[in-house]
Amino acid sequence: MLHLQSYGSSSSDSEPEDGKTKTEKPQTSTATSADASAHLKPVDTQYSVGKSLEICAAPLVVPMGQSEVSRAIAPTVKEINYNPRYEELFAPVAGPENPFLTQQMKAPKNMLTGFVENAHISDFQFENQRKTFHSYGYALDPSVDGKGTAPEEGPSYVGHLQAAYDTDGATVFESSKSKAVAGEKRKRVKNDAPEDVEGFLGPWGKYEDEQTVARPNEKERAEIEEMMAKKHRRHKVKEDKPIEEKSILHIKDAFDYQGRSFLHPPHDVGVNLRKAGAPDRCFLPKAHIHSWTGHTKGISAIRWFPVSAHLLLSCSMDARVKLWEVYNERRCVRTYSGHRQAVRDVSFNNKGERFISAGYDRYLKLWDTETGDVISRFNSRKIPFCVKFHPDFNKQHLFVAGTSDKKIICWDTRTGEIVQEYDRHLGAVNSITFVDENRRFVTTSDDKSLRVWEWDIPVDMKYIADPTMHSMPAVTLAPNGKWLACQSLDNKIVIFSAINRFKMNRKKTFTGHMVSGYACNLDFSPDMSYLVSGDGDGKCYIWDWKTTKLYKKWQAHDNVCIATLWHPHEASKLVTAGWDGLIKYWD
């Protein structure tokens, strides 16, 4: 306020009109300062118009068009943030109509499949009509209102109308009026005299007009025989004839300069492949060094060539078996084709000159490894899930196979006949493992049990089943022959002692991988310091045997890693096989 007052005086003094100096002030200075601040003072009441007029800053203006615009609500809206009027909420749908809608699509719907209306009916009446329809074949028509029908027409029914009219619509909780009267009931032959020991009937007397037929007559017998013959033909399993077996040799140098075939282990690989001992110390593999490709579908099993392990045998879901080189050029040596369906398992004999394959076409075939010829075929009309030659050198003509009909069958390759059957399991047999210097063998099954058998005695000597146990589709014997590592389907590896009592070692349990639903094979390192296994996600896991600590895991395959094998003569080399059709070599 002071600045405003001084503003008027200073402006008047700054420019003197008559040329006088500032020291010469006129007499009217006080009046000028009062006029400068007059607009800051309240208005005098005698000059105010507020008493006679009322001023409205926002007058009411009536629009010429519609007074209010209704808000449109989309039909798909589930939630509204205001309270709409009835006209807004149920207004017809605005906008162009879809010309491609059918009559059924144009119909009003309050759910995906149609228009649902609430119907009130008691639970008893609903169950009464439902049971009546299932028992007698008729029920009251739910689409007809009983009040709307004329009394003389009666109720309306659906289903077997004649039965409904005959019984006057009686439900299962009512007695039918058309039942036979008491006099028309069939009479029974009665003899309730207890003193008549021979002729006493009691409540078991027959009806008076009942005829007892001991055997069918000739016409009925012919009809029964024809019916049974049709049933037998319908349920008879057609035996597929074996397809033409063939093998393809993929290498030109099948024999060396001394006439030795590819089955002979090489000498120039820097490793003694003929020694029986294991490496002094094994190490964890670090790098992927090779991939064998050739199978078009997933791998089922892989096996080392006996003793030397310079060859690798693989069977696949593409119904083929292949033999691969492990050293030098690592080529595919030979392909064996002879199964109609996927091959589940393969097994070498002790020399490796023969192997047997088990396929889903119910055939077991004995092959010559070198020539690729099929020596003999075996068929028990059941799917073989696992096969194993007897490890003793004097029993190389015998092999055992676990089948889908809960049996372990022993075949003689010389005669082609079954020499023994072990039939005690309650489910399909998944694995066979020889223990105790080959005097016994251990089998696991889908019945979640483990059984120990003496060789050639068809009664199990040991039966291990616990409520906490799961199915164990893959079993491996430790190199020292004292332990059995079993892949359990609760994502664990459990350990059993392979001598004496076959007791579970509950302190040794290997976890961390996911194998539920897959028969992932596992293996020990040759010095028994590591345990390796694949899992359902394609990873490979390595544990320390003593501490059960997980040392390493890596992504080995794109699909299930179904099999892992540690090389018996190499300290850090490992083979994995997966359902992606690849076999990978790690070092």
KAVENUR-V489365 format. One record per helix or strand. SS is the DSSP state (a for helix, b for strand). FROM is the first residue (numbers start at 1). LEN is the number of residues. If there is no record, write none. Layout:
# KAVENUR-V489365
{{SS:FROM:LEN} {SS:FROM:LEN}}
This chain:
# KAVENUR-V489365
{{a:2:13} {a:29:8} {a:38:3} {a:45:3} {a:86:4} {a:103:4} {b:111:1} {b:114:1} {a:123:14} {b:138:3} {b:157:3} {a:161:6} {a:182:3} {b:188:1} {a:202:3} {b:207:1} {a:218:18} {b:246:4} {b:255:1} {b:261:1} {b:288:5} {b:299:6} {b:311:6} {b:320:6} {b:332:6} {b:343:6} {b:354:6} {b:363:6} {b:374:6} {b:384:6} {a:393:3} {b:398:6} {b:408:5} {b:417:6} {b:429:7} {b:440:6} {b:450:5} {b:460:5} {b:474:4} {b:483:6} {b:492:6} {b:504:8} {b:522:3} {b:530:5} {b:539:6} {b:550:6} {b:561:6} {b:574:5} {b:583:4}}
